[in-house]
Amino acid sequence: MFRSRAAGDCHSSEVPPTGSLLTTLPHLSHPTEWLRHSGGELPERDTSTDLLLLFSTRAVRLFGYGFLSVTLVLYLIGLGFGESSVGLLLSLALLGDVILSLWFTTSADRLGRRRMLLVGALLIVFAGTVLASTALPWLIGVTVLVGVLSPSGYEVGPFLSIEQAALTQIVADRHRTRLFAWYNLVGALATALGALLSGALVQALLETGIAPQESYRTTLVIYGGFGLLLGVLFLCLSPAVEAPAARVAGARPWLGIHRSTGIVARLSGLFALDAFAGAFVLQSLVAYWFVVRFSAQPAALGGIFFGANILAGLSGLLAARLAARFGLIRTMVFTHLPSNVLLMAVPLMPTLASATTVLLLRFALSQMDVPTRQSYTMAVVDPDERSAAAGVTTTARSVGAMLSPTLSGRLLAVPALIGVPFFLAGGLKIVYDLLLYRSFRRVRPPEETSAETL
């Protein structure tokens, strides 16, 4: 049923076991069974191996991002950069992420998904290696602009969009949302673990007498090593993850998108509004609010956000079940609306305990729209548009989020307005939910339309 890999591939001619990652995820332990019962054509490839590789690259990358996020700013300050200069460097990193990601993702279906993923991995190696070996301001500026860095620990670069296009290529439509839920959960856990181990490593190095700056430099070297590992894993992917050759040869009127231009443009505008709203309450800004409002200690903040991120990751699994029953758009909107009400309630809470409780309840709902949003974007465009569509919509979110942290910072500086970012974020997100439902409630993915005909 499956075609053996060619010699020299990273796969044996036997169908290999799915490995520890997939066997710990019950719904993913037999991905080939999904295709076998999907009613569609079964591709001639070992799907389970590509699934394992794509989940592994997600875990390695997000572990590296979390690992670096703890020390990057400390390292730059140790090099002599002031806080404003560090802020400028981080803004350059964001700008570079937008430019490179847009180009990579809109070209991947034409030039090759594996090729673009490999180049992205090499840019991680470049960033870690150069930053660890130079103190020249101009070279550091070029590196953060061109390299792939994640100061926040969250996903950056072209990887997410291209990997999700590849995942969509190798699973049946009806399993896509559940797959994305597990994919996001793996990333959330990897980020949390990377940050935890980075802090432990730096502390251990300091206790042995190594200078702080050298301990921070060590994390950059290790980060570059994660890029190398990522590149090796990408080389092991099979041609099955590439866009369909028959469709790729067509014209590309707009950023790699042809038939779905209107849908992608509307989704991009709405996703930009959602990101603009969400960036008023970035994790670092909410942490600052907790310190100012309740004098929260660092240990308490770490526990709050560790729990929040775990809840957010787990909630995606429930979202997949809800989407299977009620549909992707309904799940996105009707789980997001109550989470936004909870967000606006956070600054109204009188104590640290009550504010934390409301925030955790909000996180238990707020991320249910992530795997459903990603799955919906992949579903409503043509197969050879998927990388480009994901890249354009992700870029729109990045652009939308650029301005609001500055506005939020100014509001947080005024004691009487310290709760306003929460109200702005929640209110604008409610507007986004209503507009999304109005615009797309009748645009259904294939698995929902096919289910109605059965």
C-alpha positions as CSV (number, residue, x, y, z in Angstrom):
1,M,0.0,0.0,0.0
2,F,2.9,2.3,0.7
3,R,5.8,3.0,-1.5
4,S,9.3,2.5,0.0
5,R,11.6,5.4,0.4
6,A,14.5,5.9,-2.0
7,A,17.9,5.0,-0.8
8,G,19.6,7.9,1.0
9,D,16.3,9.2,2.6
10,C,16.0,9.4,6.3
11,H,13.4,6.7,6.2
12,S,13.8,2.9,6.0
13,S,12.0,0.8,3.4
14,E,9.9,-0.6,6.2
15,V,7.1,1.5,7.6
16,P,8.7,2.7,10.9
17,P,6.9,3.0,14.2
18,T,5.4,6.4,14.9
19,G,7.7,7.0,17.8
20,S,7.3,8.2,21.3
21,L,5.7,11.6,20.4
22,L,2.8,10.2,18.4
23,T,2.2,7.2,20.6
24,T,1.6,9.6,23.5
25,L,-1.1,11.3,21.5
26,P,-3.9,8.9,21.2
27,H,-5.6,10.5,18.2
28,L,-2.4,10.7,16.3
29,S,-1.0,7.2,16.9
30,H,-2.3,5.8,13.7
31,P,-2.4,8.6,11.2
32,T,-2.4,6.4,8.2
33,E,-5.7,4.9,9.3
34,W,-7.3,8.4,8.9
35,L,-6.4,8.4,5.2
36,R,-7.4,4.8,4.8
37,H,-11.0,5.6,6.0
38,S,-11.2,9.1,4.6
39,G,-13.0,8.1,1.4
40,G,-10.4,9.9,-0.7
41,E,-7.3,8.8,-2.6
42,L,-4.6,7.3,-0.4
43,P,-1.2,8.9,-1.3
44,E,1.6,6.4,-1.9
45,R,3.8,7.4,1.1
46,D,4.4,6.6,4.7
47,T,2.2,9.3,6.2
48,S,3.0,8.5,9.8
49,T,6.7,9.3,9.3
50,D,6.0,12.7,7.8
51,L,3.5,13.4,10.6
52,L,6.1,12.4,13.2
53,L,8.8,14.6,11.5
54,L,6.5,17.7,11.4
55,F,5.5,17.3,15.0
56,S,9.1,16.9,15.9
57,T,10.2,20.0,14.1
58,R,7.4,21.9,15.9
59,A,8.6,20.6,19.2
60,V,12.3,21.3,18.5
61,R,11.7,24.8,17.2
62,L,9.3,25.9,20.0
63,F,11.7,24.5,22.6
64,G,14.5,26.6,21.1
65,Y,12.3,29.7,21.0
66,G,11.3,29.2,24.7
67,F,15.0,28.4,25.6
68,L,16.2,31.7,24.0
69,S,13.4,34.0,25.2
70,V,14.6,33.8,28.8
71,T,18.1,35.2,28.1
72,L,18.1,37.2,24.9
73,V,17.3,40.6,26.3
74,L,19.7,40.0,29.2
75,Y,22.4,39.1,26.7
76,L,21.9,42.2,24.7
77,I,21.9,44.5,27.7
78,G,25.1,42.7,28.8
79,L,26.7,43.7,25.5
80,G,26.1,47.4,26.4
81,F,22.8,48.1,24.7
82,G,20.4,50.3,26.6
83,E,16.7,49.5,27.1
84,S,15.7,51.7,24.2
85,S,18.3,50.2,21.9
86,V,17.1,46.7,22.9
87,G,13.6,47.7,22.1
88,L,14.7,48.9,18.7
89,L,16.5,45.6,18.1
90,L,13.4,43.6,19.0
91,S,11.3,45.8,16.6
92,L,13.9,45.0,13.9
93,A,13.4,41.3,14.6
94,L,9.6,41.7,14.2
95,L,10.0,43.7,11.0
96,G,12.4,41.0,9.6
97,D,10.0,38.3,10.6
98,V,7.2,40.0,8.7
99,I,9.3,40.5,5.5
100,L,11.0,37.1,5.4
101,S,7.9,35.1,6.4
102,L,5.8,36.8,3.7
103,W,8.3,36.1,1.0
104,F,9.0,32.5,2.2
105,T,5.4,31.5,2.6
106,T,4.2,33.0,-0.7
107,S,7.0,31.3,-2.6
108,A,7.0,27.9,-0.8
109,D,4.3,26.2,-2.9
110,R,6.2,27.3,-6.1
111,L,9.8,26.8,-5.0
112,G,9.3,23.9,-2.7
113,R,8.1,23.7,0.9
114,R,11.0,21.6,2.1
115,R,13.5,23.9,0.5
116,M,12.1,27.0,2.2
117,L,11.8,25.2,5.6
118,L,15.5,24.3,5.3
119,V,16.5,27.9,4.6
120,G,14.5,29.0,7.6
121,A,16.4,26.5,9.8
122,L,19.7,27.8,8.5
123,L,18.6,31.3,9.5
124,I,18.2,30.1,13.0
125,V,21.8,28.8,12.9
126,F,22.9,32.1,11.5
127,A,21.2,34.1,14.2
128,G,22.5,32.0,17.1
129,T,26.1,31.8,15.8
130,V,26.5,35.5,14.9
131,L,24.9,36.9,18.0
132,A,27.1,34.6,20.2
133,S,30.3,35.7,18.4
134,T,30.1,39.4,17.9
135,A,29.5,42.7,19.8
136,L,29.4,44.9,16.7
137,P,26.2,46.9,16.9
138,W,25.7,47.1,13.1
139,L,26.2,43.3,12.7
140,I,23.8,42.6,15.5
141,G,21.3,44.8,13.9
142,V,21.6,42.9,10.6
143,T,21.4,39.6,12.4
144,V,18.2,40.3,14.2
145,L,16.7,41.6,11.0
146,V,17.7,38.7,8.8
147,G,17.9,35.8,11.3
148,V,15.1,34.0,12.9
149,L,14.6,35.0,16.6
150,S,11.7,34.8,19.0
151,P,12.1,37.1,22.0
152,S,8.6,36.2,23.2
153,G,9.1,32.4,22.9
154,Y,6.2,32.2,20.5
155,E,6.2,31.0,16.9
156,V,8.0,33.3,14.4
157,G,9.4,32.8,10.9
158,P,7.9,31.0,8.0
159,F,7.7,27.6,9.6
160,L,4.1,27.5,11.0
161,S,2.4,28.4,7.7
162,I,4.4,26.0,5.6
163,E,4.2,23.1,8.1
164,Q,0.4,23.5,8.4
165,A,0.1,23.5,4.6
166,A,2.1,20.3,4.6
167,L,0.1,18.7,7.4
168,T,-3.1,19.5,5.5
169,Q,-1.6,17.8,2.5
170,I,-1.3,14.4,4.2
171,V,-4.4,14.0,6.4
172,A,-8.1,13.8,5.6
173,D,-10.1,17.0,5.9
174,R,-12.2,15.7,8.8
175,H,-9.0,15.1,10.9
176,R,-7.4,18.5,10.2
177,T,-8.7,20.5,13.1
178,R,-7.9,17.8,15.7
179,L,-4.4,17.4,14.2
180,F,-3.8,21.2,14.5
181,A,-5.0,21.1,18.1
182,W,-2.4,18.5,19.0
183,Y,0.2,20.4,16.9
184,N,-0.5,23.6,18.9
185,L,-0.4,21.7,22.2
186,V,3.0,20.2,21.4
187,G,4.3,23.7,20.7
188,A,2.9,25.2,23.9
189,L,4.5,22.4,26.0
190,A,7.8,22.7,24.2
191,T,7.9,26.4,24.8
192,A,7.2,26.1,28.5
193,L,9.8,23.3,28.9
194,G,12.5,25.3,26.9
195,A,12.0,28.4,29.1
196,L,12.2,26.2,32.2
197,L,15.4,24.4,31.2
198,S,17.0,27.6,30.0
199,G,16.6,29.2,33.4
200,A,17.9,26.1,35.1
201,L,21.0,25.9,32.9
202,V,21.9,29.5,33.4
203,Q,21.5,29.2,37.2
204,A,23.7,26.1,37.2
205,L,26.4,27.8,35.1
206,L,26.3,30.8,37.5
207,E,26.7,28.6,40.5
208,T,29.9,27.1,38.9
209,G,31.4,30.6,38.7
210,I,30.8,31.3,35.0
211,A,30.1,35.0,34.4
212,P,26.5,35.9,33.6
213,Q,27.2,37.2,30.1
214,E,29.0,33.9,29.2
215,S,26.1,31.9,30.6
216,Y,23.7,33.9,28.4
217,R,26.1,33.4,25.4
218,T,25.9,29.6,25.9
219,T,22.2,29.7,25.4
220,L,22.7,31.4,22.0
221,V,25.2,28.7,20.9
222,I,22.7,26.0,21.9
223,Y,19.9,27.9,20.1
224,G,22.0,27.7,16.9
225,G,22.4,24.0,17.5
226,F,18.6,23.6,17.5
227,G,18.6,25.2,14.1
228,L,21.0,22.5,12.8
229,L,18.8,19.8,14.3
230,L,15.8,21.4,12.7
231,G,17.5,21.4,9.3
232,V,18.3,17.7,9.5
233,L,14.7,16.9,10.3
234,F,13.4,19.0,7.4
235,L,15.8,17.1,5.0
236,C,14.0,13.9,6.1
237,L,10.6,15.0,4.9
238,S,9.3,13.2,1.8
239,P,8.1,14.8,-1.4
240,A,4.5,14.1,-0.3
241,V,4.5,17.3,1.7
242,E,4.9,19.5,-1.4
243,A,2.1,21.3,-3.1
244,P,0.4,19.5,-6.0
245,A,2.6,19.9,-9.1
246,A,-0.4,20.2,-11.5
247,R,-1.7,23.3,-9.7
248,V,1.6,25.0,-8.9
249,A,2.3,25.6,-12.6
250,G,-0.5,28.1,-12.8
251,A,-0.4,31.8,-12.6
252,R,0.1,33.6,-9.3
253,P,-1.9,36.9,-9.5
254,W,-1.4,37.9,-5.9
255,L,1.3,36.7,-3.5
256,G,0.9,33.1,-4.6
257,I,-2.9,33.1,-4.4
258,H,-5.3,32.8,-7.3
259,R,-8.9,31.6,-6.8
260,S,-9.0,32.5,-3.1
261,T,-7.8,36.1,-3.3
262,G,-11.0,37.6,-2.0
263,I,-11.4,35.1,0.9
264,V,-7.7,35.5,2.0
265,A,-8.0,39.3,1.8
266,R,-11.1,39.3,4.0
267,L,-9.6,36.9,6.5
268,S,-6.4,38.9,6.6
269,G,-8.2,42.1,7.5
270,L,-10.2,40.4,10.3
271,F,-7.2,38.5,11.7
272,A,-5.2,41.8,11.7
273,L,-8.0,43.4,13.8
274,D,-7.9,40.4,16.2
275,A,-4.1,40.7,16.5
276,F,-4.3,44.4,17.0
277,A,-6.7,43.9,19.9
278,G,-4.7,41.0,21.4
279,A,-1.5,43.0,21.4
280,F,-2.9,45.4,24.0
281,V,-2.6,42.5,26.5
282,L,0.6,40.8,25.6
283,Q,1.9,38.4,28.3
284,S,4.7,40.8,29.3
285,L,2.2,43.7,29.6
286,V,-0.2,41.7,31.6
287,A,2.6,40.6,33.9
288,Y,3.5,44.2,34.4
289,W,-0.1,45.0,35.2
290,F,-0.1,42.3,37.9
291,V,3.0,43.8,39.4
292,V,1.6,47.4,39.4
293,R,-1.9,46.5,40.5
294,F,-1.2,43.7,43.1
295,S,2.6,43.8,43.7
296,A,2.8,40.3,42.4
297,Q,6.1,38.5,42.9
298,P,8.1,36.9,40.0
299,A,7.5,33.4,41.3
300,A,3.7,34.0,41.3
301,L,3.8,35.5,37.8
302,G,5.7,32.4,36.5
303,G,3.1,30.1,38.0
304,I,0.2,32.2,36.6
305,F,1.5,32.2,33.0
306,F,2.7,28.6,33.1
307,G,-0.8,27.6,34.1
308,A,-2.3,29.9,31.5
309,N,-0.3,28.5,28.7
310,I,-1.0,24.9,29.6
311,L,-4.7,25.7,29.8
312,A,-4.5,27.4,26.4
313,G,-2.8,24.4,24.8
314,L,-5.2,21.9,26.3
315,S,-8.3,23.9,25.3
316,G,-7.4,23.3,21.6
317,L,-8.2,19.6,22.1
318,L,-11.8,20.5,23.2
319,A,-12.0,23.0,20.3
320,A,-11.5,20.2,17.8
321,R,-14.4,18.2,19.3
322,L,-16.6,21.2,19.3
323,A,-15.7,22.0,15.7
324,A,-16.6,18.5,14.6
325,R,-20.1,18.9,16.0
326,F,-20.9,22.6,15.5
327,G,-18.5,23.7,12.7
328,L,-15.3,25.7,12.6
329,I,-16.8,29.2,12.4
330,R,-19.3,28.7,15.2
331,T,-16.6,27.2,17.4
332,M,-14.2,30.1,16.7
333,V,-16.9,32.8,17.5
334,F,-18.9,31.3,20.3
335,T,-15.9,30.2,22.4
336,H,-14.1,33.5,21.7
337,L,-17.0,35.8,22.8
338,P,-17.1,34.7,26.5
339,S,-13.3,34.7,26.7
340,N,-13.4,38.4,25.7
341,V,-16.0,39.2,28.4
342,L,-13.7,37.5,30.9
343,L,-10.7,39.5,29.6
344,M,-12.6,42.8,30.3
345,A,-13.5,41.5,33.8
346,V,-9.8,41.0,34.8
347,P,-9.1,44.7,35.8
348,L,-12.4,44.8,37.8
349,M,-11.2,42.1,40.2
350,P,-10.3,43.4,43.7
351,T,-7.6,40.8,44.6
352,L,-4.7,38.9,43.0
353,A,-6.5,35.6,43.5
354,S,-9.7,36.7,41.9
355,A,-7.9,38.4,38.9
356,T,-5.8,35.3,38.4
357,T,-8.9,33.0,38.5
358,V,-10.6,35.1,35.9
359,L,-7.5,35.3,33.7
360,L,-7.1,31.5,33.8
361,L,-10.7,31.0,32.9
362,R,-10.2,33.4,30.0
363,F,-7.1,31.4,28.8
364,A,-9.2,28.1,29.1
365,L,-11.4,29.6,26.3
366,S,-9.4,32.2,24.4
367,Q,-7.2,29.8,22.4
368,M,-9.9,27.5,21.2
369,D,-10.0,29.7,18.0
370,V,-6.4,29.0,17.2
371,P,-6.5,25.5,15.7
372,T,-10.0,26.2,14.3
373,R,-8.8,29.4,12.7
374,Q,-5.7,27.7,11.2
375,S,-7.8,24.7,10.0
376,Y,-10.4,26.9,8.4
377,T,-7.8,28.9,6.5
378,M,-6.3,25.7,5.1
379,A,-9.8,24.4,4.2
380,V,-11.2,27.3,2.2
381,V,-8.3,27.7,-0.2
382,D,-6.9,25.5,-3.0
383,P,-4.2,23.0,-2.0
384,D,-1.4,25.0,-3.9
385,E,-2.5,28.2,-2.2
386,R,-2.2,26.9,1.4
387,S,1.3,28.0,2.3
388,A,0.7,31.4,0.7
389,A,-2.7,31.8,2.4
390,A,-1.3,30.9,5.8
391,G,1.7,33.2,5.3
392,V,-0.4,36.2,4.2
393,T,-2.9,35.8,7.1
394,T,-0.1,35.3,9.6
395,T,1.7,38.4,8.2
396,A,-1.5,40.4,8.6
397,R,-1.6,39.4,12.2
398,S,2.0,40.5,12.8
399,V,1.3,43.8,11.1
400,G,-1.8,44.3,13.1
401,A,0.0,43.7,16.4
402,M,2.8,46.2,15.8
403,L,1.2,49.4,17.1
404,S,-1.0,48.4,20.0
405,P,1.8,47.5,22.5
406,T,3.1,51.1,22.3
407,L,-0.4,52.4,23.0
408,S,-0.9,49.9,25.8
409,G,2.4,50.9,27.4
410,R,1.3,54.6,27.4
411,L,-2.0,53.7,29.0
412,L,-0.3,51.5,31.7
413,A,1.9,54.5,32.6
414,V,-1.3,56.4,33.7
415,P,-2.6,55.0,37.0
416,A,-6.2,56.0,36.2
417,L,-6.1,54.2,32.8
418,I,-4.3,51.1,33.8
419,G,-7.3,48.8,33.1
420,V,-8.1,50.4,29.8
421,P,-6.0,48.0,27.7
422,F,-8.1,45.1,28.9
423,F,-11.3,46.9,27.9
424,L,-9.9,47.9,24.5
425,A,-8.7,44.4,23.8
426,G,-11.9,42.7,24.8
427,G,-14.2,45.1,23.0
428,L,-12.3,45.0,19.8
429,K,-12.1,41.2,19.9
430,I,-15.9,41.1,20.2
431,V,-16.2,43.3,17.1
432,Y,-13.9,40.9,15.3
433,D,-16.0,37.9,16.4
434,L,-19.2,39.4,15.1
435,L,-17.7,40.5,11.8
436,L,-16.1,37.1,11.3
437,Y,-19.4,35.3,11.9
438,R,-21.3,37.7,9.6
439,S,-18.7,37.4,6.8
440,F,-18.0,33.7,6.8
441,R,-20.9,31.8,8.4
442,R,-21.9,30.5,5.0
443,V,-18.4,29.7,3.7
444,R,-18.0,26.2,4.9
445,P,-15.0,23.9,4.7
446,P,-15.2,20.6,2.7
447,E,-15.7,18.3,5.7
448,E,-18.8,20.3,6.8
449,T,-20.4,20.5,3.3
450,S,-19.7,16.8,2.7
451,A,-21.2,15.8,6.1
452,E,-24.5,17.6,5.1
453,T,-24.8,15.5,2.0
454,L,-24.5,12.2,3.8
